[in-house]
Amino acid sequence: MTIPDHTLAGWFARRVNQTPSRPMLTFEGVTWTYREFDARAAALAGVLRDGGVSAGDRVAYLAFNHPSFLETMFACARLGAIFVPLNFRLTGPELAFIIADAGVHTILAGPDHRSVIDGVRNDLPVERWIGVEGAPDGWEDHEGLIAAAEPADRVLDLDIESTAVIMYTSGTTGRPKGAMLSHRNLWWNNLGTLHTQEYLDNEVTLVVAPLFHIGGLNVTTLIVLQRGGEVVLHRHFDPAAALHAIPDHGITSMFGVPAMFLFMSQQSDFDEVDLTSVRIAICGGAPVPEPLMKRYAGVGVPFFQGYGLTETAPSLTVLTKEYTDAKLGSAGRPVFFVDMKLIDDDGNTVTEPFAMGEICARGPNIMSGYWNRPEATAEAIDDDGWFRTGDAGYVDEDGFWFVADRVKDMVISGGENVYPAEVEEILLAHPSVAEVAVIGTPSERWGEAVCAVVDATGEPPTLEELRDFAGEQLARYKLPTRLEVVDEIPHNASGKMLKRELRARFDTEG
């Protein structure tokens, strides 16, 4: 039996054929139909093909949210190339490492980020440089190239297991790792979500989270496109603009991290804005405060907490609307086609309700591995396909999952993952720092604050000094916003820092 082509390019072609005249994407007052958008993606695929990009080559994208992000992703899919979205908050050295690690052939960059790339350009293996929304010297013009291009046909025999997207996540050892998401991973994530959530063919989703995050790309965006709905895309997150886009566009669904929903709820006219069109508001990326859920419930917005990771494409669990009251605070139950379990420190399966363990997941949405990191892949995914999330949680007597803590020391600030090892490595080079532990501490605004606990040599540094020192090498969201100076950082018998003790000591807002 011939299996239908469900690669990114395959299912998108079917969608275009079925609903060519439907609105697909609205951005800054301009709307493209599925047919119009497909024509642009095909033309960009021709541009990439003529520039030497073929199956397996990597194409990177660096810009704020823009239609060209999705154009590039679908253009890559037509050729069997691999799309590498880049975090626009990173510094030049951080981006240089990722671009070199991925072996990027072609990069597309927007006007706000080309200077960052130009600063490290001589260190990059990139063969072609394409500017989005303008092209200064040394960059080719994206719009002009599309206008002159011969559209590319799509690869029809592309292996569903081949990598579609490489998404880089910060590494616990201080180096980012590229999660390889195959066409199969993305397809099954979407299918599982469609079997769990009520996405309709007239869905209108508001996308304000950055598309370079798996949450922005694939909690609603690709799923709604697969269903034939419309994406309303914002370049940046602005709480007032996001709030008013809901009645202006008849928004039916959106994804955001807790801080986004919090800032929207703090708008002075929040209670007066008509939000009745919203059927699905999904919050993830960090634990969701119960008062925030109740705030949205109070204005009639069904507010769902979900749980997932970049490596799982991303959805693992979701709390569906019939349980939002009874199971408030839960991350829900596993989505369709996903199996989950808890393991203890010895790797044994935890079966007792409310007993803590590390969350593991298995399913067709689990990444194939980390790019160029076979050892890290083997550590994360066992021979039976179980992926160790590094998160700790428990399951109640009704099978609802709760994410309680992190086995790893990751800090989640404003929905951004901050890995302490990366920050500590930079801060340790400061002459006044003898030892430093980076932990997450409570923050009403951001969920967690990045806190540097410092054992100083001589006169302790100030917070401003540490931020200035690390600012050229780390993205701003990774910089500490709180400093605590201690006489000694606690360690266990083997010399490992006892960060749990530090978190307990500084478990209040600074």
N, C-alpha and C positions, 0 to 999 in steps of 0.2 A: 504494500500500500504506500502511495506517495503521501508524505506528510506536508501539509501546506507550509509555505515559507513564513515563519514567524520571527524572522530577524527584524531589527528596527526598520530597515528599508522595506521589507516584505509586508509587514502589517500596515505601515504607513501608506504604501501604494494601494492596498485594498481599501483603506479608509478614504483616500482621495477619490478612488473610483466610485465608492458608494455615495459620498456626500461632497462632491466637488465644489458646490456653491455655498455650502455652509460657512459662516464666519469661524475662522480657526484661531486667529490671534489678533488682539487689539493692543496697541502700544502707542502712547502719547498721541491719541486722536486718530490714528490710522488703523484700519482693519484689513486683514488679508483673509481671503477664503482659502480653503484647503487647496484648490487648484492653483491659485496664485502663489501660495507659499511653496508648493511642491515645485513649481517652475523655477523659483529662485534657488531652492536647494539643489535641483538638477544642474542649474547653471554654475553654482559654486562647486559642485562636484566636478564639472568640466574644467573649471579653473585649477582645482587641486590636481586633477589627472594630468593636465597639460604641464603642470609644474613638477611632475615626477612622483606624485603620491600614488601609491598602489596599495593593494591589500596588505595589511599588517603594519603599514607605516603609521607613525604617530603624528597627529595634528593637535596643537595646543591652542587654547583660547583664553584670553585675559582681558576682561572688561566688566563693567557693571552690567546688570541685566539689560539685554537688548535682543531683538529678534534674530540678529546674526548668530547668537549663541546656538539657537535651535537649528538655524540654517546649516551651521557648520557641523553639528552633530548628525543631522540627517544626510548631509553631503558625504561625510565620512562613511556613514552606513551604506550608501550607494556603492562606494568603492571597496568596501571591506576594510577600510582604514580604521584606526583606533583613535577615538576622540579623548583628549586630555584636558578637561577643564581645570583652570588654575584659580587659586584663591587670590582675589584681588587685594586682600589685606596684607599679603606677605611682602617682605622686603626683597630687594634685589638678590642678595646672597641666598635667601630661602628659595626664591623662584629659580635661581640658577641651578641649585642642586636638583630640584625636581625635573627641570627641563633636560638637564644632562642625564639624569638617571633614566628618564623615559626615552631618551634618544630621539627627541622631537625633530621632525623633518621640516614642518611648516608651522608658523605661529601667526595667529590673528590677534591683534591687540587694539584696544580702544584708546581714545585721546587722553584719558586720565592716567593711563598706565604704560604708555609707550616709553616715557622717560625712564621709568624704573627698569624696563627691559634694556633700553639703550645704555644704561649705566653698567650693565654686566654683559653686554652683547658680545664682546670679544671672547668671553669664556664659554659661549654656547655653541652647540653643534648644529644649530638651525641653518637650513639651506635657503629658506624663503620667509620673507617678512611681509605680512599683509596688514594694512591699517584699516580699522573699522571707523567710520565717521571721519574721514579725512586721512591724508597720507603725507606726512612731511618727508624730507629727503631720507632716502634709505628704506622707505616703505612703499609698497604698491597699494593702490587704492581699491579697496574691496568692492565698492559700488561700480566703479568703472570696469573692473574685471568681470563682474557679473553681466553687465550690459553687453560686453563684447564676446561672451563665452559661448562655446558650442556645448549644449547640455550633455551630461554623461549618462549613459545607460547604467542601470544598477547591476551588480554582480548577482546572478541568479542561483549560483551553486555554492553560496557562502555557507560554511559550516556554522550551525546554530550554536555550537560550543565555542566558537572563536570570540575573542575579546572585542566588545563594542566600545567600552569606556574604561579608562583607568582613572580612578579617583584617589587622590593622595590624602592620607590621613597622617596626622602627627604621630611619630613613633615614641614608644615608651623609653627607648634608648637614645632619644634626641634626634633621630633621623626619620623623616617622613617615609611612609611605605605606600606603594601604589596598589590599591585593591583592584584586581582585574574582574570587571563585571562583564559577563558574556551576554550575547543576545538572548540566550536561554534564560539567564538570571533575570533580566529585565522583563521578559515576557511573562514568566511565571510569577514574579512579584505582582505585576499588574493584574494577571488573571486571578490570583489569590485575593487581592484587594477587592476586585470587582465582585467576587463571591462573598465578601464579608461586609462591604459597605454599599450603600445604595446610590451609586453613581448612575446618572441618567444620560440619555442621548442629547438632552438639551441643557446639560450642565454648563455653568459659567463659573470658572474658578479664578480666584484672585491670587496671583503669584507675586508676593512681595519679598519672600526669602530669597537669598542669592542662589542662582541656578547652579553655581559651582558646588553647592552642597547637595548631597543626595536627597535631603529633605525638600529643598526647593525644586529639584528636578523631578523627583519621582514619588512624592507622597500624593500629589494631585496632578501635576503637569502632564506627564506622559500618559497617565491613566485616563485623564479626561480627553486627551487627544485620541487615544485608542478607541474611546467610546464615541467620539465624534462631537464632543462639546467644544466650548470656546475658552481660551486662555486670555485673561486680562493681565497683562504684564506691566509691572512698575519697575522703573530703572533702579530706584532706591526704596527702602522702606521709610515712609513718612506716616506717622500714626494718623494724622488728620486726613491725609489723602487716602489712606487705606480705608479708614472708617467711612468716608463719604463715597468711595468707589462702590460700596455695597449697594446703596439704593440707586446710584447713577447707572450701574451696569446690570442690576438684577443679579448680583453675585449669589451663587447657591452653595459654594464651597470655598474653603481656603485652608492653607496650612501656615502655621507660624510657631516660633519658639515662645516660651512663656513671656519673655520680656516684650515681645511685639504685641501680644494680646493685652498685656498690662498697660503699655503706653497708649494703646487705643482706648482702653476703658477709662483712662485718666483724662481724656478729652472732655472739655466742659459741656459739650452737647451730646455726650454719649447716650444719655437716656432719651434724648429727643430724636435721634437718627433712626430711621426705619430700617431695621435689620431682619425683617420677617422673611426675606427671600432666602436667608442662609439656612440650609438643611444640615450641612456638615462643616464644623469648625474643628480641625484636628490640631492638637497642640503636642509637640514633641521636642526632642533635642535636649531636654532636661526635665527633672521632676516638676510637676505642675502643682502650684499651691492650691489647696482646696478653696480658699476664699476667691481665687480668680475664677475657678469653675462655677462657683455659686453666683458670681457677679454676672457672668454671661447667661447662666440659666435664668437669672432674674429679669432679663430682657428678652427671653424666649429663644435664645440661640443654643441649639444642641452642641455641647462642648465635649469633645472626645479626647481622651489622652491615648497616645500611641507610643509604641516602643520599637526601636529598630536601630540599625547601624549602617554605615557605609558598606561594610562587608556583606550585608544581607539585602541590599538593593532596594529599599531598606527595611520593609515592614516585617516585623515579627508578631506583634500583638496589637490589638486595638480594642478599646472599650466602646462597644456599640451602644446606640442611644437608649435601648430598653433597659440598660443597666447603669446609666449615668448617675441615678439617684442611689440605688441600692449598693453600688460598688464604687462610690466616689473615692478617688485616690488610687484606684487600681489601673494598671496598664492594660487590663482586659484579658482576652483569651487569644491564643494563636490564630493568625489568619489562615485561610484555607491553604493546604498543601505544606504547611510548616509544622514540624514536630519539635517539641521543646522538652528539656529535662533540666534537673538540678544535679550537680555533683558536689561531693564534699572534698576536703583537702587531699584525700587519698584516691580520688577519681571514682568513688562509688556513687551510685544513683541515690539521691535523696527522695524519699517517697512520703514522708510524714507531712501533713498540712502544717504550714507556718514555720517549718524548719528551714533555716537559711542554707543556701548553697550558691555555687557559681552557675549562672544561666548558660545553657548550651542549646544550640538550635541546629536543625538539619532540614534541608529541603532544597528544591530546585532553584531557589533564589539565592543560595549561599555562593559567594564568590568562588572562582576557581583557584584563587591564591593571590599572593603578593608578587608584583612584578619584580623580577630579578632577586627574589628573596625566598629561595626554597626552604631554608632553615626556619624562617619566620612562618612560612606556610605550614610546615610540618608541626610547628608548635601550636598553631591556631586551629588546624583541622586534622582530626584523627583519621585512621584508616577506614572507619565506618561513616565518615562524612559529617561527624559532629563538630560544629564550630564553637569554640570557647569564646564567649563574649567578653570575659574579664569583668562582667558586672555581677553583683550579688543580689539575690532576691529570694522570694518565697512564693508559695502557691497556697491559697486558702482552701477550705474544704469543698468549695464549689468549682475549683479549677481556674480561678482568676489569679493572674500574675501580678506581683508587686515588685518593683525595682527599688531595693532598699539602700544599697550602698554600691561602691565600686571596689572590686578586687584590686584593680589597678588604681593608681593614685590620680587619675585624670581629674582635672577641674573643668567644670562646664560653666562658662561665664557668658551670659547673654546668648546661649545656644551654641557658642563656639567651644570646641574641644581644645583645652590647653594641657599639654603634657609637661609635668614638672621637670623631668630630666632635661628637656630642651632648654627651659628657662634657667635652671640651676647651672647648667654648663656655662652659660653666658655670664651669669651673676658672679660665679666663682672667680672669674678673671678680674673682678674689681679689687683693687689693692686693700680695701678695708674689710673685705669679706673673708673670714677664715673658713666658715662653713655656712651653707644655706639650705633650707628645706622650703620648697614651694608647696603650699597647700591651698585648698579651697575653704573659704570662710563665708558665713552667711551674708547675703546682700539682698535687701528687699528689691532693689532695682534690677540686679542682674542675675539673681538666683544664687550665684557664688561669686565671690571676689577672689582675685589672684593675690594671695598673701605670701610675702617673702619673710620667713623666719630666719634671722641672721645672727650668727655668732661672730662678732666683729673682732678685728685685730686693731687695738687702739681705739681711736675715735670712730664711733659708728657712722656709717653713711646715712644720709637722709633719703627719703623715698624719692625725692626729685632727682637726686644724684644717681640712684640706681636706674631710674627710668631713662634718664638722659644717656647713661652708660650703655644700656641695652637697646636703646631705641633704634640704632642704626642696623641692628642685626635681627631684631624680632619685630613681628607685626604688633601694632599697638594693643590689640586685644590680649596679647600674651604678657604684656608688661604688668608688673605688680601694681596694684592700686592700694595696697596696705603693706605696711612694714612693721614687724615686731622684732625687737632686739632682745636676745636672751643671753644668759651667761654660758649656757651649754645646751646643745641639741641632744635629746635623749637617743640612745642606741640600745639595741639588744645585744645578747652575748656574742653574736656573730658580726656585730658592727653595723647592722642595718639600722637606718634611722627609724625611729618609732613615730611615724607621722600621725598615727591614730591618737597618740598622747597629745601631740601638738594641736590636732583638730579639736580635741576635747577641751584643751586649755583656752583656745581662742574661738570657741564656738558661739561668739556673739558678733554683732556687726561692729566694725572698727570705727 
